[in-house]
Structures are given as structure tokens and as C-alpha cells.
Amino acid sequence: MIDENGQPFPSYAAFCNAKLLEDNPSLKPYLEEALRKAYLKGVELAVGETDLPKRTFPVECPYS
């Protein structure tokens, strides 16, 4: 799948998210908070699955 700039999407999920935002631009203000919450949940899952200490992971999501 290709984005509007001719670049491939990294995953089908990324494509679906981009399409959702394109079709519903009013959701864009919620994206930052959703990413923050998802990252924090992902860290908790990673800590549980790997037994690595929480301090191993960045406090804030390194992706934007």
C-alpha cells in the first residue's frame, strides 16, 4: 500500500490509521493522546513479557 507521497506504508495497520484520519479529520487532535496511552500500555506489556525493568524503556514515546 502506498501513501499520498508514493511511500509504502510500514503496515496494514498504519494504512488503516491513515485512512481513518483522512476520512475523519476531526480525530486528529486525539491522536497524540492515543499514541501516549498506547505506548504506556506497550511498555507495561513489554515489561511483563521480558522481565526487563521499566527503566529500560524511554519514559515518553520516541515516535511521533
Secondary structure, DSSP 8 states (H G I E B T S, - for coil): -B-TTS-B-SSHHHHHHHHHHHH-GGGHHHHHHHHHHHHHHHHHHHHHHH---GGGS-SS-S--
